Amino acid sequence: MAIRIEHQFNANATALWGIVGVPDRIDWVPGVTECTFDGEVRRLVMPGAGQIAERILLHDDKNMRLQYSCIESTPPLTSHLATIQVQQRDHDSCLMIWETEVEPAAVAPYIKQSMQGCLERLEALLNQDQSD
C-alpha cells in the first residue's frame, strides 16, 4: 500500500531539514519518547505501542533526502520503505514529500495518521523557530 503526502511549509527548506534530516531527533514524532541511533539503525520507544527499529538506508544532506525502512515492529510489518524529500520553493517556503510503501495494507491508515500528526508537530516547531 502506497501513501504519499505533499505538504508545503512556510519556512526555509534548511530549517525543515534541520528537523527531519536528523535521524535521532524525535520532538516532531508524536508518541515517541526515546530514540537511540547507532549511525545505521534508530530505535524508537513509544509507551503503549512498544518499540520499533528503522534502518536508515539513505541520508543525503545535500539533496535533503532521507530513506528508511522499519525492520522491527509489533506486530511485524511484511515490508516498509519510507522516503522524505525536502525541496526549497522560494526563500520562505518549501515542500516536503513523504512517501511510504507498507504491507500489510491494513496498517496503512495508522501510518498515514501518524504521518499527519508529524506534519502538525513540524508546523508547530517551525512556527516556534520563526517567533524566537
C-alpha atoms as an extended CHARMM CRD file, in Angstrom:
* protein
*
       132  EXT
         1         1  MET       CA              0.0000000000        0.0000000000        0.0000000000  PROA      1               0.0000000000
         2         2  ALA       CA              1.4120000000        3.3710000000       -1.0110000000  PROA      2               0.0000000000
         3         3  ILE       CA              0.9410000000        6.5600000000        0.9860000000  PROA      3               0.0000000000
         4         4  ARG       CA              2.1040000000        9.8870000000       -0.4360000000  PROA      4               0.0000000000
         5         5  ILE       CA              1.8120000000       13.2090000000        1.3320000000  PROA      5               0.0000000000
         6         6  GLU       CA              2.9590000000       16.5260000000       -0.1040000000  PROA      6               0.0000000000
         7         7  HSD       CA              2.9370000000       19.3870000000        2.3740000000  PROA      7               0.0000000000
         8         8  GLN       CA              4.0610000000       22.9640000000        1.8860000000  PROA      8               0.0000000000
         9         9  PHE       CA              5.6500000000       24.7390000000        4.8340000000  PROA      9               0.0000000000
        10        10  ASN       CA              6.0880000000       28.4830000000        5.2050000000  PROA      10              0.0000000000
        11        11  ALA       CA              9.7250000000       28.0070000000        6.1700000000  PROA      11              0.0000000000
        12        12  ASN       CA             13.1090000000       27.6760000000        4.5760000000  PROA      12              0.0000000000
        13        13  ALA       CA             13.9720000000       24.1310000000        3.4630000000  PROA      13              0.0000000000
        14        14  THR       CA             17.1500000000       24.2180000000        5.5310000000  PROA      14              0.0000000000
        15        15  ALA       CA             15.1190000000       24.8340000000        8.6910000000  PROA      15              0.0000000000
        16        16  LEU       CA             12.8230000000       21.8970000000        7.9230000000  PROA      16              0.0000000000
        17        17  TRP       CA             15.7440000000       19.6350000000        7.0220000000  PROA      17              0.0000000000
        18        18  GLY       CA             17.3610000000       20.6210000000       10.3320000000  PROA      18              0.0000000000
        19        19  ILE       CA             14.4920000000       18.7530000000       11.9850000000  PROA      19              0.0000000000
        20        20  VAL       CA             13.5670000000       15.8130000000        9.7210000000  PROA      20              0.0000000000
        21        21  GLY       CA             17.1270000000       15.2880000000        8.4890000000  PROA      21              0.0000000000
        22        22  VAL       CA             18.4560000000       14.4650000000       11.9680000000  PROA      22              0.0000000000
        23        23  PRO       CA             17.8100000000       10.7150000000       12.3950000000  PROA      23              0.0000000000
        24        24  ASP       CA             17.7060000000       10.7620000000       16.1940000000  PROA      24              0.0000000000
        25        25  ARG       CA             15.5940000000       13.9090000000       16.5750000000  PROA      25              0.0000000000
        26        26  ILE       CA             12.1540000000       12.8720000000       17.8470000000  PROA      26              0.0000000000
        27        27  ASP       CA             10.3730000000       16.0340000000       19.0050000000  PROA      27              0.0000000000
        28        28  TRP       CA              8.3970000000       16.0550000000       15.7580000000  PROA      28              0.0000000000
        29        29  VAL       CA              7.1400000000       12.4590000000       16.0610000000  PROA      29              0.0000000000
        30        30  PRO       CA              4.0210000000       12.1230000000       18.2690000000  PROA      30              0.0000000000
        31        31  GLY       CA              4.1080000000        9.2960000000       20.7730000000  PROA      31              0.0000000000
        32        32  VAL       CA              7.8700000000        8.7260000000       20.6340000000  PROA      32              0.0000000000
        33        33  THR       CA              9.5820000000        9.3640000000       23.9670000000  PROA      33              0.0000000000
        34        34  GLU       CA             13.0490000000        7.9750000000       23.3570000000  PROA      34              0.0000000000
        35        35  CYS       CA             15.3970000000        7.2840000000       20.4700000000  PROA      35              0.0000000000
        36        36  THR       CA             18.8020000000        5.6760000000       20.1620000000  PROA      36              0.0000000000
        37        37  PHE       CA             20.7140000000        5.8170000000       16.9020000000  PROA      37              0.0000000000
        38        38  ASP       CA             23.8940000000        3.8710000000       16.1890000000  PROA      38              0.0000000000
        39        39  GLY       CA             24.5820000000        5.5100000000       12.8280000000  PROA      39              0.0000000000
        40        40  GLU       CA             22.6350000000        2.8750000000       10.9220000000  PROA      40              0.0000000000
        41        41  VAL       CA             19.5770000000        1.8390000000       12.9600000000  PROA      41              0.0000000000
        42        42  ARG       CA             17.3780000000        4.0580000000       15.0810000000  PROA      42              0.0000000000
        43        43  ARG       CA             15.2820000000        2.5060000000       17.8190000000  PROA      43              0.0000000000
        44        44  LEU       CA             12.1720000000        4.3910000000       18.8670000000  PROA      44              0.0000000000
        45        45  VAL       CA             10.2800000000        3.8830000000       22.1320000000  PROA      45              0.0000000000
        46        46  MET       CA              6.5260000000        4.5630000000       22.1650000000  PROA      46              0.0000000000
        47        47  PRO       CA              4.8570000000        3.8870000000       25.5270000000  PROA      47              0.0000000000
        48        48  GLY       CA              1.7710000000        1.7840000000       25.0000000000  PROA      48              0.0000000000
        49        49  ALA       CA              2.8170000000        0.8050000000       21.4740000000  PROA      49              0.0000000000
        50        50  GLY       CA              6.2260000000       -0.7200000000       22.1430000000  PROA      50              0.0000000000
        51        51  GLN       CA              9.4100000000       -0.2120000000       20.2180000000  PROA      51              0.0000000000
        52        52  ILE       CA             10.2690000000       -0.0670000000       16.5570000000  PROA      52              0.0000000000
        53        53  ALA       CA             13.5880000000       -0.1550000000       14.7630000000  PROA      53              0.0000000000
        54        54  GLU       CA             14.2400000000        1.6190000000       11.4940000000  PROA      54              0.0000000000
        55        55  ARG       CA             17.2900000000        1.1920000000        9.2830000000  PROA      55              0.0000000000
        56        56  ILE       CA             18.4540000000        4.4410000000        7.6850000000  PROA      56              0.0000000000
        57        57  LEU       CA             19.0690000000        3.4910000000        4.0590000000  PROA      57              0.0000000000
        58        58  LEU       CA             19.9190000000        6.9510000000        2.7090000000  PROA      58              0.0000000000
        59        59  HSD       CA             20.8010000000       10.1770000000        4.4900000000  PROA      59              0.0000000000
        60        60  ASP       CA             21.6500000000       12.8390000000        1.9090000000  PROA      60              0.0000000000
        61        61  ASP       CA             22.1200000000       16.3140000000        3.4080000000  PROA      61              0.0000000000
        62        62  LYS       CA             22.9890000000       17.8920000000        0.0540000000  PROA      62              0.0000000000
        63        63  ASN       CA             19.7340000000       16.8120000000       -1.6050000000  PROA      63              0.0000000000
        64        64  MET       CA             17.7210000000       16.8300000000        1.6590000000  PROA      64              0.0000000000
        65        65  ARG       CA             16.5620000000       13.2500000000        1.2440000000  PROA      65              0.0000000000
        66        66  LEU       CA             16.1020000000       10.5780000000        3.9110000000  PROA      66              0.0000000000
        67        67  GLN       CA             15.0750000000        6.9990000000        3.2640000000  PROA      67              0.0000000000
        68        68  TYR       CA             14.3910000000        4.4060000000        5.9450000000  PROA      68              0.0000000000
        69        69  SER       CA             12.8280000000        1.0090000000        6.4420000000  PROA      69              0.0000000000
        70        70  CYS       CA             11.1010000000       -0.3740000000        9.5200000000  PROA      70              0.0000000000
        71        71  ILE       CA             12.9180000000       -3.6050000000       10.3810000000  PROA      71              0.0000000000
        72        72  GLU       CA             11.3250000000       -4.4040000000       13.7630000000  PROA      72              0.0000000000
        73        73  SER       CA              7.8140000000       -3.6470000000       14.9800000000  PROA      73              0.0000000000
        74        74  THR       CA              4.8910000000       -5.1450000000       16.8470000000  PROA      74              0.0000000000
        75        75  PRO       CA              3.0740000000       -6.5290000000       15.0030000000  PROA      75              0.0000000000
        76        76  PRO       CA              5.7740000000       -7.1280000000       12.3970000000  PROA      76              0.0000000000
        77        77  LEU       CA              5.3870000000       -5.4910000000        9.0010000000  PROA      77              0.0000000000
        78        78  THR       CA              5.7590000000       -7.5590000000        5.8480000000  PROA      78              0.0000000000
        79        79  SER       CA              7.5160000000       -4.6280000000        4.1690000000  PROA      79              0.0000000000
        80        80  HSD       CA              8.1200000000       -0.9340000000        4.7950000000  PROA      80              0.0000000000
        81        81  LEU       CA             10.0350000000        1.7300000000        2.8970000000  PROA      81              0.0000000000
        82        82  ALA       CA              9.7020000000        5.4620000000        3.5180000000  PROA      82              0.0000000000
        83        83  THR       CA             11.3060000000        8.4360000000        1.8090000000  PROA      83              0.0000000000
        84        84  ILE       CA             11.2790000000       12.0530000000        2.9330000000  PROA      84              0.0000000000
        85        85  GLN       CA             12.3180000000       14.6730000000        0.3920000000  PROA      85              0.0000000000
        86        86  VAL       CA             12.5310000000       18.3860000000        1.2290000000  PROA      86              0.0000000000
        87        87  GLN       CA             12.5320000000       20.8800000000       -1.6490000000  PROA      87              0.0000000000
        88        88  GLN       CA             13.0470000000       24.6390000000       -1.4770000000  PROA      88              0.0000000000
        89        89  ARG       CA             10.2530000000       26.5660000000       -3.2220000000  PROA      89              0.0000000000
        90        90  ASP       CA             11.3370000000       30.1370000000       -2.5680000000  PROA      90              0.0000000000
        91        91  HSD       CA             13.1470000000       31.8470000000        0.2880000000  PROA      91              0.0000000000
        92        92  ASP       CA             10.2790000000       31.3850000000        2.7450000000  PROA      92              0.0000000000
        93        93  SER       CA              8.5890000000       28.1860000000        1.6270000000  PROA      93              0.0000000000
        94        94  CYS       CA              9.4500000000       24.5720000000        0.9860000000  PROA      94              0.0000000000
        95        95  LEU       CA              7.7400000000       21.3360000000        0.1110000000  PROA      95              0.0000000000
        96        96  MET       CA              8.0670000000       18.0550000000        1.9460000000  PROA      96              0.0000000000
        97        97  ILE       CA              7.2030000000       14.9220000000        0.0250000000  PROA      97              0.0000000000
        98        98  TRP       CA              6.8150000000       11.8760000000        2.2500000000  PROA      98              0.0000000000
        99        99  GLU       CA              6.1880000000        8.5390000000        0.5990000000  PROA      99              0.0000000000
       100       100  THR       CA              5.6790000000        5.2650000000        2.4060000000  PROA      100             0.0000000000
       101       101  GLU       CA              5.1850000000        1.8040000000        0.9630000000  PROA      101             0.0000000000
       102       102  VAL       CA              3.8520000000       -0.5590000000        3.6270000000  PROA      102             0.0000000000
       103       103  GLU       CA              2.4340000000       -4.0750000000        3.8810000000  PROA      103             0.0000000000
       104       104  PRO       CA              0.1390000000       -5.3170000000        5.2260000000  PROA      104             0.0000000000
       105       105  ALA       CA             -2.2290000000       -2.7190000000        3.7750000000  PROA      105             0.0000000000
       106       106  ALA       CA             -4.3180000000       -2.8570000000        6.9690000000  PROA      106             0.0000000000
       107       107  VAL       CA             -1.7080000000       -0.7440000000        8.8140000000  PROA      107             0.0000000000
       108       108  ALA       CA             -1.6640000000        2.0000000000        6.1560000000  PROA      108             0.0000000000
       109       109  PRO       CA             -4.4000000000        4.1170000000        7.8100000000  PROA      109             0.0000000000
       110       110  TYR       CA             -2.4300000000        4.1280000000       11.0880000000  PROA      110             0.0000000000
       111       111  ILE       CA              0.7930000000        5.0270000000        9.2980000000  PROA      111             0.0000000000
       112       112  LYS       CA             -0.9440000000        7.8490000000        7.4240000000  PROA      112             0.0000000000
       113       113  GLN       CA             -2.4750000000        9.1630000000       10.6530000000  PROA      113             0.0000000000
       114       114  SER       CA              0.9760000000        9.1450000000       12.2550000000  PROA      114             0.0000000000
       115       115  MET       CA              2.4450000000       10.9910000000        9.2720000000  PROA      115             0.0000000000
       116       116  GLN       CA             -0.2860000000       13.6440000000        9.5460000000  PROA      116             0.0000000000
       117       117  GLY       CA              0.4910000000       14.0430000000       13.2580000000  PROA      117             0.0000000000
       118       118  CYS       CA              4.1520000000       14.5410000000       12.3870000000  PROA      118             0.0000000000
       119       119  LEU       CA              3.2540000000       17.2960000000        9.9120000000  PROA      119             0.0000000000
       120       120  GLU       CA              1.2740000000       19.1170000000       12.6170000000  PROA      120             0.0000000000
       121       121  ARG       CA              4.2310000000       18.9100000000       15.0020000000  PROA      121             0.0000000000
       122       122  LEU       CA              6.5990000000       20.1320000000       12.2680000000  PROA      122             0.0000000000
       123       123  GLU       CA              4.3480000000       23.1450000000       11.6270000000  PROA      123             0.0000000000
       124       124  ALA       CA              4.4040000000       23.9910000000       15.3390000000  PROA      124             0.0000000000
       125       125  LEU       CA              8.1770000000       23.5840000000       15.6170000000  PROA      125             0.0000000000
       126       126  LEU       CA              8.8470000000       25.7050000000       12.5420000000  PROA      126             0.0000000000
       127       127  ASN       CA              6.4390000000       28.4180000000       13.7480000000  PROA      127             0.0000000000
       128       128  GLN       CA              8.1430000000       28.3860000000       17.1460000000  PROA      128             0.0000000000
       129       129  ASP       CA             11.5670000000       28.7790000000       15.4940000000  PROA      129             0.0000000000
       130       130  GLN       CA             10.3170000000       31.7640000000       13.4530000000  PROA      130             0.0000000000
       131       131  SER       CA              8.9350000000       33.5390000000       16.5230000000  PROA      131             0.0000000000
       132       132  ASP       CA             12.1640000000       33.0970000000       18.5430000000  PROA      132             0.0000000000
